[in-house]
Amino acid sequence: MKFTSTTQIAAAPEHVFALLSDCDWIEARARNSGLDPKRVPPDAAFAVGTAWQMRSEVHGVVRDISVVVQDCTEPVRIGFLARAGGVEFVTALALAPHGTGGTVATVTVDVLAKSLSAKVLMQPMKVAKAQIARKLDARIAAYAAELERAIASGVVAR
């Protein structure tokens, strides 16, 4: 199942990329979502192969989650592969300059069932695909606003 969301960010692609590839900033966002990410190895810089391990409770079940950077093409593309149980989430973020000095960000998430139990788990998701897409759009817009605030406050050198 594939989802795509596009939003505009009032900051240059280089600044957006710099923040999205800042491991400490990524980990702080994950902690704000109730996760406890552990970078593997702990001092790794953001690059292809950088990984995180974490746990999350989903519908009362604690799941181990692994996330690995699969693509890092500055300042235009970042890709992640996340695994939780038998489900893989292949996420691609494309950044393009916008005529007003901003950035158009396109996020694509491909959800793949890799086990029988994951296929069963995904059946209700297929029915709710439009609702999930709307929630993704709202989350991406909120994340874009957070990026804009962080960049405007000087978290990333401009």
C-alpha positions as YAML, in Angstrom:
chain: A
units: angstrom
residues:
- id: 1
  name: MET
  ca: [0.00, 0.00, 0.00]
- id: 2
  name: LYS
  ca: [1.47, 3.34, -1.02]
- id: 3
  name: PHE
  ca: [0.76, 6.79, 0.39]
- id: 4
  name: THR
  ca: [2.05, 10.11, -0.93]
- id: 5
  name: SER
  ca: [1.83, 13.54, 0.66]
- id: 6
  name: THR
  ca: [3.16, 16.86, -0.63]
- id: 7
  name: THR
  ca: [3.60, 20.07, 1.34]
- id: 8
  name: GLN
  ca: [5.40, 23.38, 1.08]
- id: 9
  name: ILE
  ca: [7.97, 24.48, 3.64]
- id: 10
  name: ALA
  ca: [8.98, 28.13, 4.01]
- id: 11
  name: ALA
  ca: [12.72, 27.41, 4.05]
- id: 12
  name: ALA
  ca: [15.38, 26.57, 1.48]
- id: 13
  name: PRO
  ca: [15.92, 22.87, 0.67]
- id: 14
  name: GLU
  ca: [19.47, 23.00, 2.11]
- id: 15
  name: HIS
  ca: [18.12, 24.11, 5.51]
- id: 16
  name: VAL
  ca: [15.31, 21.55, 5.48]
- id: 17
  name: PHE
  ca: [17.76, 18.79, 4.54]
- id: 18
  name: ALA
  ca: [20.22, 19.90, 7.24]
- id: 19
  name: LEU
  ca: [17.56, 19.59, 9.94]
- id: 20
  name: LEU
  ca: [16.09, 16.33, 8.61]
- id: 21
  name: SER
  ca: [19.56, 14.79, 8.58]
- id: 22
  name: ASP
  ca: [20.44, 15.92, 12.12]
- id: 23
  name: CYS
  ca: [20.44, 12.72, 14.21]
- id: 24
  name: ASP
  ca: [19.94, 14.58, 17.50]
- id: 25
  name: TRP
  ca: [16.93, 16.45, 16.10]
- id: 26
  name: ILE
  ca: [15.43, 13.23, 14.70]
- id: 27
  name: GLU
  ca: [15.89, 11.49, 18.05]
- id: 28
  name: ALA
  ca: [14.32, 14.41, 19.95]
- id: 29
  name: ARG
  ca: [11.24, 14.22, 17.66]
- id: 30
  name: ALA
  ca: [11.01, 10.45, 18.26]
- id: 31
  name: ARG
  ca: [11.22, 10.97, 22.05]
- id: 32
  name: ASN
  ca: [8.44, 13.59, 21.79]
- id: 33
  name: SER
  ca: [6.32, 10.83, 20.19]
- id: 34
  name: GLY
  ca: [6.90, 8.49, 23.11]
- id: 35
  name: LEU
  ca: [9.70, 6.44, 21.54]
- id: 36
  name: ASP
  ca: [13.17, 5.86, 22.94]
- id: 37
  name: PRO
  ca: [15.45, 5.64, 19.89]
- id: 38
  name: LYS
  ca: [18.92, 4.14, 20.24]
- id: 39
  name: ARG
  ca: [21.32, 4.97, 17.43]
- id: 40
  name: VAL
  ca: [23.49, 2.09, 16.23]
- id: 41
  name: PRO
  ca: [26.36, 2.79, 16.72]
- id: 42
  name: PRO
  ca: [25.58, 5.57, 19.25]
- id: 43
  name: ASP
  ca: [27.94, 8.15, 17.70]
- id: 44
  name: ALA
  ca: [27.09, 7.47, 14.03]
- id: 45
  name: ALA
  ca: [26.63, 10.49, 11.77]
- id: 46
  name: PHE
  ca: [23.63, 10.65, 9.45]
- id: 47
  name: ALA
  ca: [24.50, 8.67, 6.31]
- id: 48
  name: VAL
  ca: [23.35, 5.63, 4.37]
- id: 49
  name: GLY
  ca: [23.42, 2.78, 6.88]
- id: 50
  name: THR
  ca: [22.79, 4.87, 10.01]
- id: 51
  name: ALA
  ca: [20.28, 2.92, 12.11]
- id: 52
  name: TRP
  ca: [18.04, 3.24, 15.15]
- id: 53
  name: GLN
  ca: [16.39, 0.61, 17.33]
- id: 54
  name: MET
  ca: [13.30, 1.42, 19.40]
- id: 55
  name: ARG
  ca: [10.15, -0.04, 20.90]
- id: 56
  name: SER
  ca: [6.57, 1.11, 20.63]
- id: 57
  name: GLU
  ca: [3.26, -0.12, 21.92]
- id: 58
  name: VAL
  ca: [0.72, -0.61, 19.14]
- id: 59
  name: HIS
  ca: [-2.77, -1.82, 20.07]
- id: 60
  name: GLY
  ca: [-1.48, -3.12, 23.40]
- id: 61
  name: VAL
  ca: [1.44, -5.06, 21.89]
- id: 62
  name: VAL
  ca: [5.04, -3.90, 22.32]
- id: 63
  name: ARG
  ca: [6.80, -3.95, 18.96]
- id: 64
  name: ASP
  ca: [10.50, -3.70, 18.19]
- id: 65
  name: ILE
  ca: [11.17, -1.18, 15.44]
- id: 66
  name: SER
  ca: [14.33, -0.80, 13.40]
- id: 67
  name: VAL
  ca: [14.97, 2.15, 11.10]
- id: 68
  name: VAL
  ca: [17.85, 2.40, 8.61]
- id: 69
  name: VAL
  ca: [18.82, 5.29, 6.33]
- id: 70
  name: GLN
  ca: [18.72, 3.91, 2.77]
- id: 71
  name: ASP
  ca: [19.26, 7.09, 0.77]
- id: 72
  name: CYS
  ca: [20.97, 10.37, 1.59]
- id: 73
  name: THR
  ca: [21.41, 12.63, -1.44]
- id: 74
  name: GLU
  ca: [22.05, 16.14, -0.19]
- id: 75
  name: PRO
  ca: [19.97, 18.34, -0.43]
- id: 76
  name: VAL
  ca: [17.26, 16.60, -2.45]
- id: 77
  name: ARG
  ca: [16.46, 13.13, -1.09]
- id: 78
  name: ILE
  ca: [16.35, 11.07, 2.10]
- id: 79
  name: GLY
  ca: [15.09, 7.49, 2.32]
- id: 80
  name: PHE
  ca: [14.38, 5.23, 5.29]
- id: 81
  name: LEU
  ca: [13.48, 1.58, 5.72]
- id: 82
  name: ALA
  ca: [11.58, 0.83, 8.93]
- id: 83
  name: ARG
  ca: [10.67, -2.68, 10.08]
- id: 84
  name: ALA
  ca: [8.16, -3.57, 12.77]
- id: 85
  name: GLY
  ca: [7.16, -7.20, 13.07]
- id: 86
  name: GLY
  ca: [6.40, -8.45, 9.60]
- id: 87
  name: VAL
  ca: [5.72, -4.99, 8.17]
- id: 88
  name: GLU
  ca: [8.18, -2.82, 6.26]
- id: 89
  name: PHE
  ca: [7.74, 0.90, 5.72]
- id: 90
  name: VAL
  ca: [9.82, 2.26, 2.84]
- id: 91
  name: THR
  ca: [9.81, 6.04, 3.18]
- id: 92
  name: ALA
  ca: [11.21, 8.46, 0.61]
- id: 93
  name: LEU
  ca: [11.42, 12.21, 1.12]
- id: 94
  name: ALA
  ca: [12.08, 14.36, -1.96]
- id: 95
  name: LEU
  ca: [12.93, 18.04, -1.56]
- id: 96
  name: ALA
  ca: [12.64, 20.49, -4.46]
- id: 97
  name: PRO
  ca: [13.20, 24.24, -4.49]
- id: 98
  name: HIS
  ca: [10.05, 26.35, -4.76]
- id: 99
  name: GLY
  ca: [10.01, 29.62, -6.68]
- id: 100
  name: THR
  ca: [9.48, 31.67, -3.53]
- id: 101
  name: GLY
  ca: [12.69, 30.47, -1.86]
- id: 102
  name: GLY
  ca: [10.92, 27.66, -0.09]
- id: 103
  name: THR
  ca: [10.81, 23.91, -0.53]
- id: 104
  name: VAL
  ca: [8.26, 21.48, -1.89]
- id: 105
  name: ALA
  ca: [8.52, 18.25, 0.11]
- id: 106
  name: THR
  ca: [7.01, 15.05, -1.21]
- id: 107
  name: VAL
  ca: [6.83, 12.13, 1.19]
- id: 108
  name: THR
  ca: [6.07, 8.64, -0.11]
- id: 109
  name: VAL
  ca: [5.46, 5.75, 2.27]
- id: 110
  name: ASP
  ca: [5.15, 2.23, 0.88]
- id: 111
  name: VAL
  ca: [3.79, -0.24, 3.45]
- id: 112
  name: LEU
  ca: [4.72, -3.84, 2.69]
- id: 113
  name: ALA
  ca: [3.52, -6.96, 4.50]
- id: 114
  name: LYS
  ca: [6.35, -9.47, 4.79]
- id: 115
  name: SER
  ca: [4.56, -12.18, 6.78]
- id: 116
  name: LEU
  ca: [1.15, -13.82, 6.87]
- id: 117
  name: SER
  ca: [0.25, -12.13, 10.16]
- id: 118
  name: ALA
  ca: [1.26, -8.76, 8.69]
- id: 119
  name: LYS
  ca: [-0.98, -9.39, 5.67]
- id: 120
  name: VAL
  ca: [-3.89, -10.07, 8.01]
- id: 121
  name: LEU
  ca: [-3.04, -6.94, 10.01]
- id: 122
  name: MET
  ca: [-3.05, -4.83, 6.84]
- id: 123
  name: GLN
  ca: [-6.50, -5.88, 5.62]
- id: 124
  name: PRO
  ca: [-8.37, -3.29, 7.72]
- id: 125
  name: MET
  ca: [-5.81, -0.68, 6.61]
- id: 126
  name: LYS
  ca: [-6.87, -1.22, 2.99]
- id: 127
  name: VAL
  ca: [-10.45, -0.36, 3.89]
- id: 128
  name: ALA
  ca: [-9.31, 2.76, 5.78]
- id: 129
  name: LYS
  ca: [-6.75, 3.88, 3.17]
- id: 130
  name: ALA
  ca: [-8.39, 7.27, 2.52]
- id: 131
  name: GLN
  ca: [-8.61, 8.00, 6.25]
- id: 132
  name: ILE
  ca: [-4.96, 6.98, 6.74]
- id: 133
  name: ALA
  ca: [-3.94, 9.23, 3.81]
- id: 134
  name: ARG
  ca: [-5.74, 12.21, 5.40]
- id: 135
  name: LYS
  ca: [-3.99, 11.56, 8.73]
- id: 136
  name: LEU
  ca: [-0.63, 11.31, 6.95]
- id: 137
  name: ASP
  ca: [-1.28, 14.63, 5.17]
- id: 138
  name: ALA
  ca: [-2.09, 16.28, 8.52]
- id: 139
  name: ARG
  ca: [1.03, 14.84, 10.17]
- id: 140
  name: ILE
  ca: [3.26, 15.91, 7.29]
- id: 141
  name: ALA
  ca: [1.79, 19.45, 7.41]
- id: 142
  name: ALA
  ca: [2.36, 19.61, 11.19]
- id: 143
  name: TYR
  ca: [5.91, 18.32, 10.78]
- id: 144
  name: ALA
  ca: [6.55, 20.93, 8.06]
- id: 145
  name: ALA
  ca: [5.36, 23.67, 10.41]
- id: 146
  name: GLU
  ca: [7.68, 22.34, 13.12]
- id: 147
  name: LEU
  ca: [10.58, 22.38, 10.64]
- id: 148
  name: GLU
  ca: [9.77, 25.98, 9.69]
- id: 149
  name: ARG
  ca: [9.71, 27.08, 13.36]
- id: 150
  name: ALA
  ca: [12.99, 25.30, 14.12]
- id: 151
  name: ILE
  ca: [14.74, 26.80, 11.09]
- id: 152
  name: ALA
  ca: [13.33, 30.29, 11.78]
- id: 153
  name: SER
  ca: [14.54, 30.08, 15.41]
- id: 154
  name: GLY
  ca: [18.08, 29.37, 14.21]
- id: 155
  name: VAL
  ca: [18.36, 25.64, 14.99]
- id: 156
  name: VAL
  ca: [19.96, 25.35, 11.55]
- id: 157
  name: ALA
  ca: [22.41, 27.99, 10.34]
- id: 158
  name: ARG
  ca: [20.78, 29.96, 7.54]
...
